[in-house]
Amino acid sequence: EVQLVESGGGLVQPGGSLRLSCAASGFMFSTYWMSWVRQAPGKGLEWVANIKEDGSEKYYVDSVRGRFTISRDNAENSLYLQMKSLGADDTAVYYCARDVGDRGAFDPWGQGTLVTVSS
Amino acid sequence: QSALTQPRSVSGSPGQSVTISCTGTSSDVGGYNLVSWYRQHPGKAPKLMIYRVSERPSGVPDRFSGSKSGNTASLTISGLQAEDEADYYCCSYAGSYIPWVFGGGTKLTVL
């Protein structure tokens, strides 16, 4: 079974940092682009970042560029999102999702991990 | 990069059909046949329902269909069932700089 499990969310103060992880299983992780997508409370989905199979290409939405860093460890079948200079607008459930390139879609998604930025 | 435009809400009775629109620009929806649709029940992760404008993943009922005309994509759900009540999001490829953009989401209510 293809599965993605996020972890690392929690409460962080404004200006703080947090590192999210996503453990992948059930598929050949190293052959897929991967993405992070977030959803603020009561709001819609927002694509945040993605990373190529070998980590050589990374793309970010403007609002996080320079503050967030996406990375991966193919040996550990893991995806990461290092977040710094966090603000209230970053409060959201963060989902990792597999980019199915030939489908131009995200499938599947993890269950999400909640990041709350508050003092 | 602006979010794609979806109606905030749509509704229909069981057995009826509803269509949800998703309007972008020639730089996203109109420029690529890489539109996907996701269903999200409250408190759950999104689920892929349609990819490449009109393709259905295995396991998705054929009641779900997708199409595109110009800069607007559409999701049609026929034979509405109670389980279809959820939020629906469209997503489109938007080029190499910021590759993906989502719609604002549409709440489907089954009356």
Interface residues (C-beta under 8 A of the other chain):
Chain A: S35 V37 G44 L45 E46 W47 N50 Y59 Y60 V61 D62 Y95 V100 R103 G104 A105 F106 D107 P108 W109 G110 Q111 G112
Chain B: Q1 A3 Y32 N33 L34 V35 S36 Y38 Q40 A45 P46 K47 L48 Y51 R52 E55 P57 Y89 C91 Y93 S96 Y97 I98 P99 W100 V101 F102 G103 G104 G105
